[in-house]
Amino acid sequence: MAEAIDHREVGRQLASMSGVDLDSARPATVRTWEARGLALQALAHGDMAEAQKAMNHARGGTP
């Protein structure tokens, strides 16, 4: 079985592919990209509700 990839790393890879340098980004921006990584992993597991929950939380919305 493949080793699970941390959602923070997935978010960093997504940001990098989008041309965003998280090393110089504000903490809120980093958290948003990390949430995108978490959401992508949830979608890969077929869990749309969990993906939406992750993104709503990152945007400061309700869970």
All heavy atoms as TSV, in Angstrom:
chain	resi	resn	atom	element	x	y	z
A	1	MET	N	N	0.846	-1.190	0.000
A	1	MET	CA	C	0.000	0.000	0.000
A	1	MET	C	C	0.886	1.246	0.000
A	1	MET	O	O	1.883	1.322	0.704
A	1	MET	CB	C	-0.888	-0.027	1.240
A	1	MET	CG	C	-1.884	1.057	1.293
A	1	MET	SD	S	-3.049	0.637	2.611
A	1	MET	CE	C	-3.897	2.122	2.759
A	2	ALA	N	N	0.499	2.222	-0.775
A	2	ALA	CA	C	1.289	3.452	-0.883
A	2	ALA	C	C	1.191	4.276	0.397
A	2	ALA	O	O	0.161	4.296	1.063
A	2	ALA	CB	C	0.803	4.279	-2.058
A	3	GLU	N	N	2.283	4.940	0.698
A	3	GLU	CA	C	2.317	5.802	1.880
A	3	GLU	C	C	1.479	7.052	1.614
A	3	GLU	O	O	1.531	7.632	0.538
A	3	GLU	CB	C	3.760	6.194	2.175
A	3	GLU	CG	C	3.920	7.000	3.430
A	3	GLU	CD	C	5.381	7.300	3.719
A	3	GLU	OE1	O	6.236	6.459	3.407
A	3	GLU	OE2	O	5.638	8.382	4.255
A	4	ALA	N	N	0.698	7.449	2.601
A	4	ALA	CA	C	-0.143	8.645	2.455
A	4	ALA	C	C	0.720	9.897	2.376
A	4	ALA	O	O	1.708	10.035	3.089
A	4	ALA	CB	C	-1.107	8.749	3.628
A	5	ILE	N	N	0.335	10.800	1.491
A	5	ILE	CA	C	1.031	12.077	1.355
A	5	ILE	C	C	0.308	13.105	2.218
A	5	ILE	O	O	-0.918	13.200	2.198
A	5	ILE	CB	C	1.046	12.544	-0.114
A	5	ILE	CG1	C	1.787	11.523	-0.979
A	5	ILE	CG2	C	1.706	13.913	-0.241
A	5	ILE	CD1	C	1.732	11.817	-2.451
A	6	ASP	N	N	1.068	13.843	2.974
A	6	ASP	CA	C	0.516	14.863	3.858
A	6	ASP	C	C	-0.197	15.946	3.043
A	6	ASP	O	O	0.317	16.386	2.004
A	6	ASP	CB	C	1.663	15.472	4.670
A	6	ASP	CG	C	1.168	16.443	5.709
A	6	ASP	OD1	O	0.605	15.976	6.723
A	6	ASP	OD2	O	1.335	17.650	5.497
A	7	HIS	N	N	-1.366	16.388	3.516
A	7	HIS	CA	C	-2.141	17.393	2.786
A	7	HIS	C	C	-1.377	18.712	2.637
A	7	HIS	O	O	-1.576	19.437	1.668
A	7	HIS	CB	C	-3.496	17.636	3.449
A	7	HIS	CG	C	-3.414	18.332	4.771
A	7	HIS	ND1	N	-3.176	17.659	5.947
A	7	HIS	CD2	C	-3.528	19.639	5.093
A	7	HIS	CE1	C	-3.155	18.525	6.936
A	7	HIS	NE2	N	-3.367	19.737	6.453
A	8	ARG	N	N	-0.485	19.003	3.571
A	8	ARG	CA	C	0.298	20.239	3.459
A	8	ARG	C	C	1.230	20.165	2.261
A	8	ARG	O	O	1.410	21.151	1.539
A	8	ARG	CB	C	1.071	20.496	4.746
A	8	ARG	CG	C	0.144	20.841	5.917
A	8	ARG	CD	C	0.913	20.931	7.207
A	8	ARG	NE	N	1.397	19.613	7.561
A	8	ARG	CZ	C	1.071	18.981	8.683
A	8	ARG	NH1	N	0.307	19.559	9.570
A	8	ARG	NH2	N	1.522	17.777	8.924
A	9	GLU	N	N	1.806	18.992	2.028
A	9	GLU	CA	C	2.692	18.806	0.868
A	9	GLU	C	C	1.894	18.884	-0.428
A	9	GLU	O	O	2.342	19.476	-1.414
A	9	GLU	CB	C	3.435	17.476	0.963
A	9	GLU	CG	C	4.369	17.232	-0.195
A	9	GLU	CD	C	5.448	18.288	-0.375
A	9	GLU	OE1	O	5.860	18.930	0.613
A	9	GLU	OE2	O	5.873	18.491	-1.528
A	10	VAL	N	N	0.703	18.300	-0.436
A	10	VAL	CA	C	-0.161	18.382	-1.622
A	10	VAL	C	C	-0.480	19.851	-1.915
A	10	VAL	O	O	-0.400	20.298	-3.055
A	10	VAL	CB	C	-1.461	17.571	-1.433
A	10	VAL	CG1	C	-2.416	17.785	-2.595
A	10	VAL	CG2	C	-1.147	16.085	-1.270
A	11	GLY	N	N	-0.815	20.596	-0.875
A	11	GLY	CA	C	-1.103	22.025	-1.046
A	11	GLY	C	C	0.087	22.796	-1.580
A	11	GLY	O	O	-0.049	23.658	-2.453
A	12	ARG	N	N	1.271	22.481	-1.085
A	12	ARG	CA	C	2.493	23.149	-1.572
A	12	ARG	C	C	2.744	22.826	-3.041
A	12	ARG	O	O	3.149	23.682	-3.816
A	12	ARG	CB	C	3.697	22.766	-0.719
A	12	ARG	CG	C	3.671	23.429	0.640
A	12	ARG	CD	C	4.998	23.287	1.372
A	12	ARG	NE	N	5.006	24.203	2.497
A	12	ARG	CZ	C	5.360	25.479	2.436
A	12	ARG	NH1	N	5.755	25.996	1.302
A	12	ARG	NH2	N	5.327	26.245	3.500
A	13	GLN	N	N	2.499	21.576	-3.422
A	13	GLN	CA	C	2.676	21.193	-4.820
A	13	GLN	C	C	1.671	21.897	-5.713
A	13	GLN	O	O	2.014	22.360	-6.809
A	13	GLN	CB	C	2.576	19.679	-4.969
A	13	GLN	CG	C	3.736	18.935	-4.346
A	13	GLN	CD	C	3.552	17.435	-4.377
A	13	GLN	OE1	O	2.648	16.911	-5.001
A	13	GLN	NE2	N	4.440	16.729	-3.689
A	14	LEU	N	N	0.423	21.993	-5.259
A	14	LEU	CA	C	-0.598	22.712	-6.023
A	14	LEU	C	C	-0.221	24.182	-6.193
A	14	LEU	O	O	-0.349	24.742	-7.288
A	14	LEU	CB	C	-1.966	22.615	-5.334
A	14	LEU	CG	C	-2.658	21.272	-5.357
A	14	LEU	CD1	C	-3.877	21.310	-4.440
A	14	LEU	CD2	C	-3.049	20.900	-6.765
A	15	ALA	N	N	0.230	24.790	-5.111
A	15	ALA	CA	C	0.633	26.197	-5.173
A	15	ALA	C	C	1.790	26.374	-6.143
A	15	ALA	O	O	1.783	27.304	-6.966
A	15	ALA	CB	C	1.022	26.693	-3.779
A	16	SER	N	N	2.755	25.489	-6.081
A	16	SER	CA	C	3.913	25.572	-6.963
A	16	SER	C	C	3.495	25.461	-8.433
A	16	SER	O	O	3.963	26.223	-9.286
A	16	SER	CB	C	4.904	24.465	-6.613
A	16	SER	OG	O	5.999	24.487	-7.499
A	17	MET	N	N	2.584	24.535	-8.725
A	17	MET	CA	C	2.097	24.377	-10.107
A	17	MET	C	C	1.329	25.608	-10.572
A	17	MET	O	O	1.232	25.862	-11.771
A	17	MET	CB	C	1.215	23.139	-10.224
A	17	MET	CG	C	2.002	21.848	-10.132
A	17	MET	SD	S	1.025	20.370	-10.490
A	17	MET	CE	C	-0.086	20.319	-9.107
A	18	SER	N	N	0.788	26.360	-9.613
A	18	SER	CA	C	0.037	27.575	-9.938
A	18	SER	C	C	0.923	28.815	-9.920
A	18	SER	O	O	0.429	29.932	-10.081
A	18	SER	CB	C	-1.108	27.754	-8.942
A	18	SER	OG	O	-2.003	26.673	-9.042
A	19	GLY	N	N	2.212	28.634	-9.661
A	19	GLY	CA	C	3.143	29.755	-9.659
A	19	GLY	C	C	3.162	30.555	-8.368
A	19	GLY	O	O	3.624	31.691	-8.352
A	20	VAL	N	N	2.673	29.961	-7.290
A	20	VAL	CA	C	2.628	30.646	-5.998
A	20	VAL	C	C	3.787	30.158	-5.128
A	20	VAL	O	O	3.967	28.955	-4.944
A	20	VAL	CB	C	1.287	30.384	-5.274
A	20	VAL	CG1	C	1.273	31.036	-3.906
A	20	VAL	CG2	C	0.131	30.874	-6.125
A	21	ASP	N	N	4.573	31.076	-4.610
A	21	ASP	CA	C	5.693	30.748	-3.737
A	21	ASP	C	C	5.240	30.866	-2.286
A	21	ASP	O	O	5.116	31.967	-1.744
A	21	ASP	CB	C	6.871	31.680	-4.004
A	21	ASP	CG	C	8.063	31.405	-3.116
A	21	ASP	OD1	O	8.112	30.325	-2.477
A	21	ASP	OD2	O	8.961	32.265	-3.056
A	22	LEU	N	N	4.983	29.737	-1.657
A	22	LEU	CA	C	4.485	29.764	-0.280
A	22	LEU	C	C	5.561	30.103	0.737
A	22	LEU	O	O	5.243	30.430	1.874
A	22	LEU	CB	C	3.830	28.424	0.068
A	22	LEU	CG	C	2.541	28.108	-0.683
A	22	LEU	CD1	C	1.961	26.787	-0.204
A	22	LEU	CD2	C	1.513	29.224	-0.537
A	23	ASP	N	N	6.824	30.047	0.342
A	23	ASP	CA	C	7.897	30.407	1.269
A	23	ASP	C	C	7.849	31.885	1.642
A	23	ASP	O	O	8.299	32.280	2.710
A	23	ASP	CB	C	9.264	30.064	0.680
A	23	ASP	CG	C	9.483	28.560	0.587
A	23	ASP	OD1	O	8.905	27.819	1.423
A	23	ASP	OD2	O	10.208	28.121	-0.319
A	24	SER	N	N	7.300	32.708	0.750
A	24	SER	CA	C	7.207	34.144	1.035
A	24	SER	C	C	5.754	34.612	1.198
A	24	SER	O	O	5.494	35.807	1.246
A	24	SER	CB	C	7.882	34.943	-0.083
A	24	SER	OG	O	7.241	34.697	-1.319
A	25	ALA	N	N	4.832	33.649	1.311
A	25	ALA	CA	C	3.412	33.994	1.423
A	25	ALA	C	C	3.005	34.229	2.872
A	25	ALA	O	O	3.659	33.754	3.806
A	25	ALA	CB	C	2.562	32.876	0.833
A	26	ARG	N	N	1.908	34.966	3.033
A	26	ARG	CA	C	1.345	35.189	4.365
A	26	ARG	C	C	0.773	33.886	4.915
A	26	ARG	O	O	0.354	33.011	4.152
A	26	ARG	CB	C	0.258	36.251	4.290
A	26	ARG	CG	C	0.808	37.603	3.919
A	26	ARG	CD	C	-0.236	38.680	3.729
A	26	ARG	NE	N	-1.501	38.413	4.377
A	26	ARG	CZ	C	-2.617	39.034	4.091
A	26	ARG	NH1	N	-2.646	39.962	3.172
A	26	ARG	NH2	N	-3.734	38.754	4.722
A	27	PRO	N	N	0.726	33.742	6.235
A	27	PRO	CA	C	0.203	32.501	6.837
A	27	PRO	C	C	-1.203	32.131	6.357
A	27	PRO	O	O	-1.488	30.944	6.149
A	27	PRO	CB	C	0.220	32.799	8.334
A	27	PRO	CG	C	1.320	33.796	8.498
A	27	PRO	CD	C	1.263	34.651	7.256
A	28	ALA	N	N	-2.057	33.107	6.167
A	28	ALA	CA	C	-3.419	32.811	5.699
A	28	ALA	C	C	-3.410	32.205	4.304
A	28	ALA	O	O	-4.198	31.302	4.003
A	28	ALA	CB	C	-4.273	34.077	5.722
A	29	THR	N	N	-2.497	32.673	3.462
A	29	THR	CA	C	-2.382	32.125	2.112
A	29	THR	C	C	-1.885	30.691	2.169
A	29	THR	O	O	-2.393	29.812	1.460
A	29	THR	CB	C	-1.427	32.995	1.264
A	29	THR	OG1	O	-1.954	34.320	1.209
A	29	THR	CG2	C	-1.256	32.446	-0.129
A	30	VAL	N	N	-0.914	30.441	3.024
A	30	VAL	CA	C	-0.388	29.078	3.189
A	30	VAL	C	C	-1.500	28.147	3.674
A	30	VAL	O	O	-1.677	27.044	3.140
A	30	VAL	CB	C	0.812	29.059	4.155
A	30	VAL	CG1	C	1.259	27.632	4.439
A	30	VAL	CG2	C	1.960	29.888	3.599
A	31	ARG	N	N	-2.275	28.586	4.651
A	31	ARG	CA	C	-3.379	27.764	5.166
A	31	ARG	C	C	-4.401	27.463	4.084
A	31	ARG	O	O	-4.929	26.343	4.013
A	31	ARG	CB	C	-4.055	28.451	6.355
A	31	ARG	CG	C	-3.265	28.350	7.641
A	31	ARG	CD	C	-4.076	28.794	8.843
A	31	ARG	NE	N	-4.571	30.155	8.734
A	31	ARG	CZ	C	-3.892	31.236	9.111
A	31	ARG	NH1	N	-2.686	31.100	9.620
A	31	ARG	NH2	N	-4.411	32.437	8.983
A	32	THR	N	N	-4.682	28.431	3.232
A	32	THR	CA	C	-5.644	28.216	2.153
A	32	THR	C	C	-5.141	27.146	1.188
A	32	THR	O	O	-5.896	26.261	0.779
A	32	THR	CB	C	-5.930	29.530	1.405
A	32	THR	OG1	O	-6.488	30.466	2.324
A	32	THR	CG2	C	-6.899	29.311	0.257
A	33	TRP	N	N	-3.867	27.205	0.825
A	33	TRP	CA	C	-3.308	26.193	-0.078
A	33	TRP	C	C	-3.256	24.831	0.593
A	33	TRP	O	O	-3.499	23.805	-0.055
A	33	TRP	CB	C	-1.941	26.623	-0.590
A	33	TRP	CG	C	-2.083	27.627	-1.699
A	33	TRP	CD1	C	-1.963	28.974	-1.607
A	33	TRP	CD2	C	-2.430	27.351	-3.060
A	33	TRP	NE1	N	-2.194	29.551	-2.835
A	33	TRP	CE2	C	-2.484	28.579	-3.745
A	33	TRP	CE3	C	-2.690	26.186	-3.770
A	33	TRP	CZ2	C	-2.797	28.670	-5.094
A	33	TRP	CZ3	C	-2.999	26.278	-5.121
A	33	TRP	CH2	C	-3.053	27.506	-5.767
A	34	GLU	N	N	-2.966	24.789	1.875
A	34	GLU	CA	C	-2.979	23.517	2.588
A	34	GLU	C	C	-4.394	22.940	2.608
A	34	GLU	O	O	-4.585	21.726	2.460
A	34	GLU	CB	C	-2.435	23.689	4.001
A	34	GLU	CG	C	-0.945	23.959	4.025
A	34	GLU	CD	C	-0.408	24.304	5.391
A	34	GLU	OE1	O	-1.207	24.539	6.327
A	34	GLU	OE2	O	0.832	24.346	5.540
A	35	ALA	N	N	-5.382	23.800	2.773
A	35	ALA	CA	C	-6.780	23.353	2.749
A	35	ALA	C	C	-7.134	22.814	1.369
A	35	ALA	O	O	-7.877	21.830	1.247
A	35	ALA	CB	C	-7.712	24.500	3.129
A	36	ARG	N	N	-6.604	23.433	0.328
A	36	ARG	CA	C	-6.840	22.917	-1.025
A	36	ARG	C	C	-6.259	21.520	-1.176
A	36	ARG	O	O	-6.856	20.662	-1.832
A	36	ARG	CB	C	-6.250	23.869	-2.063
A	36	ARG	CG	C	-7.041	25.142	-2.185
A	36	ARG	CD	C	-6.406	26.109	-3.158
A	36	ARG	NE	N	-7.278	27.276	-3.293
A	36	ARG	CZ	C	-6.846	28.488	-3.561
A	36	ARG	NH1	N	-5.556	28.713	-3.763
A	36	ARG	NH2	N	-7.691	29.490	-3.656
A	37	GLY	N	N	-5.098	21.297	-0.577
A	37	GLY	CA	C	-4.516	19.957	-0.598
A	37	GLY	C	C	-5.400	18.950	0.114
A	37	GLY	O	O	-5.617	17.837	-0.365
A	38	LEU	N	N	-5.922	19.349	1.265
A	38	LEU	CA	C	-6.825	18.484	2.025
A	38	LEU	C	C	-8.099	18.216	1.232
A	38	LEU	O	O	-8.586	17.078	1.157
A	38	LEU	CB	C	-7.151	19.133	3.371
A	38	LEU	CG	C	-7.959	18.315	4.364
A	38	LEU	CD1	C	-7.236	17.028	4.727
A	38	LEU	CD2	C	-8.232	19.140	5.614
A	39	ALA	N	N	-8.636	19.248	0.609
A	39	ALA	CA	C	-9.850	19.102	-0.192
A	39	ALA	C	C	-9.608	18.174	-1.384
A	39	ALA	O	O	-10.452	17.334	-1.703
A	39	ALA	CB	C	-10.328	20.469	-0.668
A	40	LEU	N	N	-8.470	18.310	-2.029
A	40	LEU	CA	C	-8.154	17.444	-3.159
A	40	LEU	C	C	-8.077	15.986	-2.717
A	40	LEU	O	O	-8.585	15.089	-3.404
A	40	LEU	CB	C	-6.839	17.877	-3.808
A	40	LEU	CG	C	-6.401	17.049	-5.020
A	40	LEU	CD1	C	-7.433	17.142	-6.139
A	40	LEU	CD2	C	-5.045	17.518	-5.508
A	41	GLN	N	N	-7.470	15.742	-1.574
A	41	GLN	CA	C	-7.401	14.380	-1.071
A	41	GLN	C	C	-8.790	13.831	-0.747
A	41	GLN	O	O	-9.087	12.675	-1.038
A	41	GLN	CB	C	-6.495	14.307	0.151
A	41	GLN	CG	C	-5.036	14.475	-0.201
A	41	GLN	CD	C	-4.129	14.403	1.011
A	41	GLN	OE1	O	-4.493	14.827	2.093
A	41	GLN	NE2	N	-2.937	13.878	0.803
A	42	ALA	N	N	-9.643	14.675	-0.191
A	42	ALA	CA	C	-11.013	14.239	0.101
A	42	ALA	C	C	-11.749	13.906	-1.196
A	42	ALA	O	O	-12.454	12.895	-1.279
A	42	ALA	CB	C	-11.762	15.326	0.880
A	43	LEU	N	N	-11.567	14.739	-2.212
A	43	LEU	CA	C	-12.209	14.471	-3.503
A	43	LEU	C	C	-11.691	13.175	-4.120
A	43	LEU	O	O	-12.459	12.423	-4.725
A	43	LEU	CB	C	-11.979	15.639	-4.465
A	43	LEU	CG	C	-12.743	16.912	-4.150
A	43	LEU	CD1	C	-12.298	18.035	-5.083
A	43	LEU	CD2	C	-14.243	16.689	-4.251
A	44	ALA	N	N	-10.392	12.917	-3.961
A	44	ALA	CA	C	-9.822	11.685	-4.495
A	44	ALA	C	C	-10.434	10.452	-3.828
A	44	ALA	O	O	-10.500	9.380	-4.432
A	44	ALA	CB	C	-8.309	11.678	-4.299
A	45	HIS	N	N	-10.918	10.629	-2.599
A	45	HIS	CA	C	-11.581	9.540	-1.882
A	45	HIS	C	C	-13.098	9.579	-2.092
A	45	HIS	O	O	-13.835	8.826	-1.449
A	45	HIS	CB	C	-11.252	9.603	-0.387
A	45	HIS	CG	C	-9.854	9.205	-0.086
A	45	HIS	ND1	N	-8.851	10.120	0.134
A	45	HIS	CD2	C	-9.278	7.981	-0.002
A	45	HIS	CE1	C	-7.726	9.478	0.346
A	45	HIS	NE2	N	-7.952	8.180	0.265
A	46	GLY	N	N	-13.564	10.479	-2.948
A	46	GLY	CA	C	-14.992	10.556	-3.260
A	46	GLY	C	C	-15.833	11.245	-2.211
A	46	GLY	O	O	-17.049	11.058	-2.170
A	47	ASP	N	N	-15.224	12.080	-1.378
A	47	ASP	CA	C	-15.947	12.718	-0.278
A	47	ASP	C	C	-16.089	14.224	-0.517
A	47	ASP	O	O	-15.305	15.031	-0.017
A	47	ASP	CB	C	-15.212	12.451	1.033
A	47	ASP	CG	C	-16.032	12.792	2.262
A	47	ASP	OD1	O	-17.051	13.507	2.128
A	47	ASP	OD2	O	-15.648	12.346	3.353
A	48	MET	N	N	-17.092	14.585	-1.287
A	48	MET	CA	C	-17.331	15.985	-1.625
A	48	MET	C	C	-17.663	16.811	-0.384
A	48	MET	O	O	-17.207	17.949	-0.251
A	48	MET	CB	C	-18.474	16.108	-2.632
A	48	MET	CG	C	-18.859	17.536	-2.949
A	48	MET	SD	S	-17.556	18.464	-3.762
A	48	MET	CE	C	-17.989	18.160	-5.443
A	49	ALA	N	N	-18.421	16.245	0.539
A	49	ALA	CA	C	-18.804	16.981	1.754
A	49	ALA	C	C	-17.566	17.366	2.568
A	49	ALA	O	O	-17.466	18.497	3.063
A	49	ALA	CB	C	-19.773	16.156	2.597
A	50	GLU	N	N	-16.616	16.446	2.692
A	50	GLU	CA	C	-15.400	16.737	3.454
A	50	GLU	C	C	-14.548	17.785	2.726
A	50	GLU	O	O	-13.943	18.650	3.365
A	50	GLU	CB	C	-14.590	15.461	3.680
A	50	GLU	CG	C	-13.425	15.628	4.613
A	50	GLU	CD	C	-13.817	16.010	6.038
A	50	GLU	OE1	O	-14.914	15.653	6.496
A	50	GLU	OE2	O	-13.015	16.683	6.709
A	51	ALA	N	N	-14.521	17.718	1.399
A	51	ALA	CA	C	-13.773	18.711	0.618
A	51	ALA	C	C	-14.366	20.103	0.823
A	51	ALA	O	O	-13.635	21.077	1.036
A	51	ALA	CB	C	-13.794	18.341	-0.861
A	52	GLN	N	N	-15.684	20.197	0.776
A	52	GLN	CA	C	-16.339	21.492	0.991
A	52	GLN	C	C	-16.112	21.988	2.408
A	52	GLN	O	O	-15.898	23.178	2.631
A	52	GLN	CB	C	-17.831	21.373	0.693
A	52	GLN	CG	C	-18.109	21.216	-0.780
A	52	GLN	CD	C	-19.579	20.978	-1.076
A	52	GLN	OE1	O	-20.303	20.391	-0.265
A	52	GLN	NE2	N	-20.011	21.430	-2.234
A	53	LYS	N	N	-16.131	21.084	3.364
A	53	LYS	CA	C	-15.892	21.451	4.767
A	53	LYS	C	C	-14.495	22.040	4.930
A	53	LYS	O	O	-14.315	23.065	5.594
A	53	LYS	CB	C	-16.068	20.212	5.641
A	53	LYS	CG	C	-15.887	20.446	7.106
A	53	LYS	CD	C	-16.122	19.136	7.853
A	53	LYS	CE	C	-15.707	19.244	9.295
A	53	LYS	NZ	N	-15.855	17.960	9.997
A	54	ALA	N	N	-13.503	21.417	4.309
A	54	ALA	CA	C	-12.120	21.903	4.407
A	54	ALA	C	C	-11.990	23.302	3.808
A	54	ALA	O	O	-11.360	24.186	4.395
A	54	ALA	CB	C	-11.170	20.942	3.700
A	55	MET	N	N	-12.600	23.518	2.657
A	55	MET	CA	C	-12.489	24.822	2.007
A	55	MET	C	C	-13.294	25.886	2.760
A	55	MET	O	O	-12.832	27.025	2.890
A	55	MET	CB	C	-12.935	24.743	0.549
A	55	MET	CG	C	-11.966	23.957	-0.330
A	55	MET	SD	S	-10.220	24.470	-0.191
A	55	MET	CE	C	-10.315	26.179	-0.681
A	56	ASN	N	N	-14.462	25.541	3.268
A	56	ASN	CA	C	-15.244	26.511	4.051
A	56	ASN	C	C	-14.483	26.942	5.292
A	56	ASN	O	O	-14.455	28.124	5.641
A	56	ASN	CB	C	-16.592	25.917	4.454
A	56	ASN	CG	C	-17.566	25.870	3.304
A	56	ASN	OD1	O	-17.402	26.551	2.301
A	56	ASN	ND2	N	-18.574	25.033	3.433
A	57	HIS	N	N	-13.851	25.997	5.952
A	57	HIS	CA	C	-13.066	26.310	7.153
A	57	HIS	C	C	-11.893	27.238	6.796
A	57	HIS	O	O	-11.611	28.198	7.508
A	57	HIS	CB	C	-12.582	25.030	7.824
A	57	HIS	CG	C	-11.789	25.271	9.052
A	57	HIS	ND1	N	-12.355	25.694	10.226
A	57	HIS	CD2	C	-10.463	25.178	9.294
A	57	HIS	CE1	C	-11.418	25.840	11.138
A	57	HIS	NE2	N	-10.257	25.532	10.592
A	58	ALA	N	N	-11.227	26.946	5.696
A	58	ALA	CA	C	-10.079	27.765	5.283
A	58	ALA	C	C	-10.498	29.193	4.954
A	58	ALA	O	O	-9.743	30.130	5.152
A	58	ALA	CB	C	-9.402	27.131	4.078
A	59	ARG	N	N	-11.709	29.358	4.460
A	59	ARG	CA	C	-12.217	30.689	4.107
A	59	ARG	C	C	-12.846	31.407	5.300
A	59	ARG	O	O	-13.337	32.516	5.160
A	59	ARG	CB	C	-13.243	30.552	2.996
A	59	ARG	CG	C	-12.668	30.095	1.686
A	59	ARG	CD	C	-13.738	30.074	0.615
A	59	ARG	NE	N	-13.215	29.507	-0.589
A	59	ARG	CZ	C	-13.752	28.500	-1.257
A	59	ARG	NH1	N	-14.875	27.937	-0.807
A	59	ARG	NH2	N	-13.214	28.044	-2.352
A	60	GLY	N	N	-12.853	30.738	6.442
A	60	GLY	CA	C	-13.421	31.367	7.629
A	60	GLY	C	C	-14.920	31.201	7.730
A	60	GLY	O	O	-15.560	31.857	8.530
A	61	GLY	N	N	-15.468	30.308	6.922
A	61	GLY	CA	C	-16.907	30.067	6.949
A	61	GLY	C	C	-17.281	29.038	7.988
A	61	GLY	O	O	-16.466	28.576	8.777
A	62	THR	N	N	-18.522	28.642	7.950
A	62	THR	CA	C	-18.996	27.629	8.883
A	62	THR	C	C	-18.633	26.252	8.368
A	62	THR	O	O	-18.532	26.031	7.165
A	62	THR	CB	C	-20.535	27.723	9.038
A	62	THR	OG1	O	-21.129	27.566	7.754
A	62	THR	CG2	C	-20.957	29.033	9.642
A	63	PRO	N	N	-18.430	25.305	9.261
A	63	PRO	CA	C	-18.043	23.946	8.866
A	63	PRO	C	C	-19.085	23.238	8.142
A	63	PRO	O	O	-19.771	23.095	7.458
A	63	PRO	CB	C	-17.781	23.226	10.168
A	63	PRO	CG	C	-17.966	24.172	11.259
A	63	PRO	CD	C	-18.444	25.454	10.685
